Amino acid sequence: MNPADILDAPARPLWLTTLADLALLLVGFFVFLQASQVDPGTLAASFRAGFGVKPVPAEMPVAAAEVRFTAGSAAITDASTALAWARSVARDPRTRLVVQGQAEGGGDVEAATGSAAILAADRARAVAALLVRTGAVAPGRIQISTGRGHTRALLTIGFDGGRQ
């Protein structure tokens, strides 16, 4: 082939080269995904983390109940309503119960440490232990968290299982 023939070849539009590069990158990405066999949930979480998106909770709360406490105390006085509620809503094995202990701060603190967070954790633990001890909910289906705001433990139920 003569070098002059190469120079006389008709020019192709620049966008065609860019489109071909993009198509090859896309094919390479899908080949990489297939070859690595990444769990789709893990892949989505890594994409969210890469873009700085906060993780979404696994379950959406659909119902709630509460256990009230006196200020500065984690002793349960009456949880019969919450226990009956937990038994009824936890029948579906696809659900998860979140027990969030709360404390107001100020005078609503744990006596030995003066900490509202420790009091909130004590309240959540006391309610979770009562739920397990009475057989209302299995221990593997309970999640414990803490928060601020009230002298209570808030129980929420959400669907954690797959779609039907």
Secondary structure by P-SEA (a helix, b strand, c coil): ccaaaaaacccccaaaaaaaaaaaaaaaaaaaaaaacccaaaaaaaaaaaaccccccccccccbbbbbbcccccccccaaaaaaaaaaaaccccbbbbbbbbbbcccccccccccaaaaaaaaaaaaaaaaaaacccccccccccccccccbbbbbbbbccccc
